[in-house]
Amino acid sequence: MIPILSAQQVRAADQYTIAHEPVKSINLMERAAQAFVNAYIEYYSPDSPVIIFCGYGNNGGDALAIGRLLHIKNYKVSIYILANKQNYSDQFSENLIRIKNIMPGMEHYLAEEQDFPVINDNAVVIDGLFGSGLNKKITGIANSLITYLNKQDALKVAIDIPSGLFADEASTGNKFNADHTIAFQVPKLSFLFPENYQSVGHWEKVDIGLNKSFIQSLPCNNFILEKTDVKKYIRVRKEFDHKGTYGHALIHAGNTGKMGAAILCAQACVHTGAGLTTVHIPHMESFALNVSIPEAMTLEYPILEPDLAIDLTRYSAVAIGPGIGIEVLQKDFLLSLLKQVTVPLVLDADALNILSQETNSLSLLPANSIITPHLKEFERLAGETSDWLDRHQLQVELSAKHSIFIILKGAYTCITTPGGRSYFNPTGNPGMAKGGSGDVLTGIIVSLLAQHYTPQEASLTGVYLHGLAGDIAAKKTSVYSLLPTNIIQCIGDAYNHILYD
């Protein structure tokens, strides 16, 4: 897993590395600059002029070192520095001397707006104004410069973090809008929230050689999933296993006009490997399901009764919600189920919409239940927040308070656990933003629960597998034409990619 450290923790890792490697701070800065340049040259040709804008702190020092190294590699480099000689950091001053030694007269100083250079569209602008240590709004000439740069059509690259964006706090001031951010060692929490996408663009991290043992020793509750994390959860199938080995999933889904949700959920459940899948549906809708997915069984009801009349002990896991509607009979059934169910449970869609109508709704859920809301469903359950950082904190608090797993769906789907940890998923693509994709996820997760994965294993594996299947499907079709059924068809490919590639 990739840890997401706070800005303060990264500074501590810097200092520890300097003291214990040992390495001089100026040489660590050189190492970071070289890592940035190695990534940069993979994307951008020497034919594109490079215009670097430097602050006067250590981020500016990084920028100067990057400019020098790009110059050595025959890139045409221009350097513009905010005029504030009284506040130059030691590392900035040292790198400025180095620049002057090999690029005499190439640096320019920005004291007022008339000093801003003309920027051609074929240039690449590199932002080295402010780094992760920034904790206040940008003002004055720097603020005007960022506004000016954001209006340019040239490609824009940020060093470590876009200027004006805070690493782990909400940012309200002006921010540099990068197309590409090359982060040092670890990503920042703010990279993972949609409100910051315009500033961050595509991001990647580069290893600058900070002490990994020290980083691993730091307390951390936020992580990005990797394939190796999921691979260790996937159970090896043995020669004498049988369908009973892989559990029996019960899915309460679908209603008149919404049987597609039940079918997608059941198909995903079967494709993910549950030994048996039963779908609890209205009697008059059974034909549609039997024709669409003969591998699933049906448990039909003529009229939905709140007393269940279902022997839940027959099932290894239960899913409820996709396409059921929110009428009173469904509400009564759900509330009765919550009081009686003793097997792992995942709730989605209309089950969450029904819950949102109840007082203290999340307190009704059995411990270790999994809920899979999209943004609007989450807001109905938890209330609105001012920004994504606050929303994330609220999600963490609700998971801990109610001992449940919350999967907030979207780009970098976030899974929060009863233990206070957050896991962000890197797989998935905009083509999955279609009705039915969430039903597929519910089917995947209930299938894993039925196969006796723990709720945490099922949540992390299910979300990663779902997104990866979507990525594979998008390559076979496109992000425009991708359908939830394509995701289901690629679940097997996703398993193979995790296990064997």
N, C-alpha and C positions, 0 to 999 in steps of 0.2 A: 504494500500500500504506500501511496505517496502521502507523507504528512503535510498538512497545511499549517505552517507555523505563523505566529504573530510577528509583526515587524520587530518587536522587542526581542523575541527569541532568535530571530535571524541575526540581529546585532550581537547577541550573546554568543552565537555560534561563530561569528566573525572573530570576536575577541578571544574565544577559546582556541580557535585554530591558530591565530597569531601567536598566542602564548605557548601552545603545546606542540606545534609542529616542529620547531617554531618557524615562522615566516614573517618577514617584515610586512607591515600593512600595505606599503607601496607595491610590494611584489604580489601580494594577494589581489590587489586591484589590477595588476598587470595580468594575472591569471584569469580574472573575471573578464577583462577586456578581450583576451585571446579566445575565451570560450564564446563570447558574443560574436566575435568576428568569424570564427569557424562556422557558426550557425548562419550568419548573415550571408556569407559568400555562397551558400547553398541555394539561395533564393535570388540574389541580385547581382547583375552583371557589372563589370567595371565600366561598361558603356554608359551607365546611369550615374550622373554626378551625385555626390554625397554632400549634403548640407547638414552640418551638425550644430545643434544649439545647446549651449552649456550653461548650467548654473555655476555657482561658485563653491558648492559643497562637494561631497564625495561622489554624488551622481555626476556632477560636472567633471570631476577627475576621471571617472570611468569613461565619459564621453571623449575627453581629450586623448586618453590612451587608445580608445577605439579608433579615433581619427588618425592617429599616428600609425597604427597597425594596418589600417586600410590603405593609407598612403604608401606604405611599404609594399603592399600587394597591387600597386598601380591603379588604385581607385583615385579619381579626381575629387579631392576633399576640400571643402571650405568649412571654416570653423567660426562660429559667432558666439560671443561670450557676453553674458549680462554684466554690465559695468558696475562692479561693487568690490573694489580691491581690498577694502578694509575687512571683508568677511571671507576671504579665500581660505579654504581648509588647507592643511599641510600637504595632503595628497594631491589636491588640485594644483597647488603652487608647484610641486615637484613635476607633475605632468605637463604643466604649462612651460616649464624650462625645457623639458624634453621635446615638446612640440617646436619651440623656437629654434632648437638646435638643428632639427632636420627639416623643418618647414618654415624657415624664416619669413615673416611678413604675411603668413597665411591666416593668422587669427584676426578677427574683427570684433569690435566692442559695441554693444548696444546700450546706449544711454537714453535714447528717445525713439519714438515711432518712425521718424524719418530715416533712422539707421537700418530699418528692416530691409533685407535684401529682396530683390525680385527672384521668384522661384519658378523655374520652368516645370512644365508638367512631367517631363521625363526624369526629373531629379528624384532622389530619395531623401526625405527629411528624417533625421535621427534626433529624437527627443532625449536630451540629457540634462534637463533643467532642474528637476526636483525628483528625489527618490522616495523610498518608503518611510523615511524619517519625517516627512512632511506631516504636520498635524494642525494646519490652519489654512484658511482660504488664501489663494494666491491673489496678490494685489499689484497695483502699479504697473511698471513697464513689463514685468513678466506676464501679468494677466493680459495685457494688450497683445503681447507677442503670441500667446497661446490662441487668442481669438483670431489673430492674423493667420497663424499656421493652419488652423482648422478650416479656413476658407480656401486653402490651396488644394489643387487637384493632384499634386504630387503624392506618391506613396509615402506613408508615414510609419516609422518604426520607433518603438519606445524601448529604452534601456531599463530593464528590470520591472518598471511599473510606469504607466503613463503619468506625466506630471499633473498634479492636482487630485489624483485618485488616491484615497487612503487604502492601506493594505487590509485593515480589519475593522474599519469604522465606516459609517455612512459618509459619503462625500457630497457636499452641497454646492461647492464653488465651481469655478471654471476648470475644465479638464482638457488635456491634450487628447485628441481623438486619433488613436493609432489604428492602422490596418493590421499591425503585427507587433506583438510584444514578446521580447526575449527576456525571460525572467531568470534571475540568478538562483540556482540550487533548488528552490521550491516555488510552487505557485502561491499566489496570494488568495485569501478567501474571497476578496472582492471580485476576482476574475470570474467567479462561478455564478454571478447573479445577472439576470437579463438587463437590469437597468444600467449596468456598466459595459455592456457589449460594445456600444458605440465608441467607448474609450479604449477598450482592450483589443478588440478585433480578434484575430487568430493569435493564440498564445502558445508558447512552448517554454520549457525550462532547460537550462544548460548547467552542467555540473562544474562548479568553480573550485571544487576540492575542499569544501568545508568539512570539518571532522565529523564523519558519519556516526561514530560511536556516541559522540556528544549529542548529535541531533536525535538519535534513537533514545537517549536518556531523558529528553525533554518531555514534560507532560503535554499531551496532544489529544484532542478530542475530535478533530476534523481530518478526514482522509479522502483521497481519491482512490477508487478501486483500480486494481490492475488485473490482467488476465491470470497471473499466477495466484492471486488471492482466491479467485473463483475456482480455478482448477483443483485446488486442494479440497474443495467442498464436494465436488462431483463424485458420486459413489461408483466404484467399479462394479460392473455386473458380472456375476459369477455363474459358472456353468449350470449349477443345479437350482438357480433361482427360478421362481414361477410367478404368476400374476399376483398371487397373494403377497409375495415379497415386496411388491411395489405399491401396495396400498389401494384404498378405495376412496375416491373423491366424490363428494356430493356437491352438486352445484345447483343452487336455487336461483334461476335466472329466466329472463324472457317473459313476454306477455303479448297480448294481441298487438300486432304492429311492431313489435320489438324482438321477434324471435331471432333476428340476426345476432343480437348480443349473446344469447344463450348458445347459439351454434358456434360462434367464434370462440367463446370461452371454453366450450367443451372440446372443440378441435385442438385448441392450444394445450389443454390438459392432457389429451391423449398423446399428442406429438411430443410432449415433454417427458412422458414415460410413466404416467400412473398406470398401475395394473388394471384397475377398473374405474370407470367413470359413469356416474349416474346423474342425470339432470332432472331436477324437480320442476315440472312445467305444467301449465294448464292442459287439461285433457284434449281440448280441440286443437292444440298446437303440436301434438306429438308426431303427426305425419311429417311435418317440415323437418323436425330434428332427425327422425329415423332415416329419412331419405338423404339428408345432408351428411350425417355422420353415423353410419351403421355400427361403428366401434363402441358407441356410447349407449347406455341403457337409459330408459325413461322411468321416472316415478311420477305418475300423473295425478292431478287433482281436479275434480269437477268444480268444486268450490273450495277456496283456500280457508282452512280452519286454523284459528289461532292456537288451538291446543296441540298442534303439530301432528300428532298421530304418526310420527316417524320414529323408528328405532335408530337413534343417532349412534348407538354403540356399534352398528354395522359399518360405520365409516371411519376412515383415518383422518379426514380433514374435510372442512366445509367452506364453500365460498357462497356469498350471497350478495346480490345487488344488480348485476348488469341487466338492464332492460326490464326490471320488475314493475316499474311505476311506483307511485307514492300514495295510492289510495289507502283507505283505512284498513282493509283486510291485509294488505301487505305490511302495513305498520304493525298491526297486532301480531302478525306472524313473526316479524323480525324481533319484536320485544320479547315474545315468548321463547324464540330460539335463543336469544342472548341469556336467558335465565337457565336454560337447560343444557346448552352445549358444553361438552367437556373435552372435545378434540380441538386441534388447532383450527383457527378461523381467520378468513380474510374477507373484508368488506369493501365494496366499491360502489360507485355510481349511485343508484337510487337508494341503496341501503344507507349511504352517507347522507343523502338528501332527507331521508326520513329521520335519521338521527338528529340532523341539524334543527329539527322542529321541537326537539325535546329539551327540557331544562337539564343542565349538567350532562349533556349527551354522552361525552366520552367516558364518564364514570360508569355508564351502563355496560361497557365492554369488558369481557373477561380478560384477565391478565394475559399478556403476550399475544393478544389479537393483533392482526395486521390490517391497517386501513390504507387505501391507495387513492387519495384525492388528487384531482387536478387543482389548479389555483382557486377557482371559484368555489369548488366544493370545500376546500380547506377554509376559505374565508367564511363560508356559511357555518362551519363547525366552530371556528376559533375566533372569528371577527377579523376586521381589516387592520392592517398595519401601515405605517407611513413609508416603509421601504423594505427591501428584501432582507437586509441584515436584521431588522427587527422581526420580520416574519420567520427567519431562520431561528432566531433565539426563541421565539414563541413555540415553534415546532419542537425544538429541543426540550423546552420546559414541559410541554404537554405529553411528550413521550415518557419523560421521567415521572411526572405526576400520576399518570394513569397506567403506567407499566405496559405501554403498547408500542408497536412499531408503526411509524408513520412514513409512508412513501409519498413524498410530494413530487408529482410527475411534472416533467418538463425537460428542457435542456439541462444537463447535469442533475438529473433526478436525484433528490436528496433523501436518504434513508436515515431516520433518527431512531435510536434504540432506548429502551428503558434505562440503560446505564449511562446515558448522557452523551453518547458518541454520535457523530454524523459521518455518513459515507456518501460521497458524491460519485455518480456514475458517468464515465466518459463515453460510453457507447450510445448510439442512437443518432437520428438525423431529422431534419424538418419534414421529410416525407412521411414521417410517422404521425404527424399532426392531423390525423383524420379520425372521425368517429369509428369506434371499433378497436382501435389500438389498445385502449385501456382494458377492454374486455379480454383481449389476448393476454395481457400482462396478468390479469386476475387468474386466468386459466393456467398459466405457467406456474404461478406461485402456489395455487392450491394443489397442483400436481406434485410439486416438490414437497409440500407439507404432507401430502398423502404418502409419499415415499420416505417419510420419517426424517426429513431434514428439519433441523430446528427452525423456529421462526426467523432467527437472524440469518441462518444459512439460506433459507428459502427466499428471504427478502433480497439479500445481496446477490445471490446466484440468479434469481429470477429477473431482477432488473437488468443485470449485466447481459444475461442471455437474450432477453427481449430486445434490448438495444442493438446487440451484435447481430441478431437475426435480421433486424431492420436494416442495418448497414449492409449486410450481404445482399439482402433483397434489393436495396437501392442500386447496388452495382449491377444487378441483373436487369433491372428495369430503369427507374430514375426516381429522383425525389419528388417528381411531379406526379407520376403515375402509380407510385407505390400504394398498395392496398394492405389492409390488415391480414387478408388471406395470404399475401406474399410473405409476410412476417412468419406466419405459421409454417409455411412450406420451407422456410429456411432455418427453422429451429434445429433440425438435424445437422445442417452445415455449421451452425454456430457451436454446437457441441463438439463437432470434429475440429473446428478451429481452436477451441479452448484446449482440447485434450491432446491434439496431435501436431498442430502447426508450431 
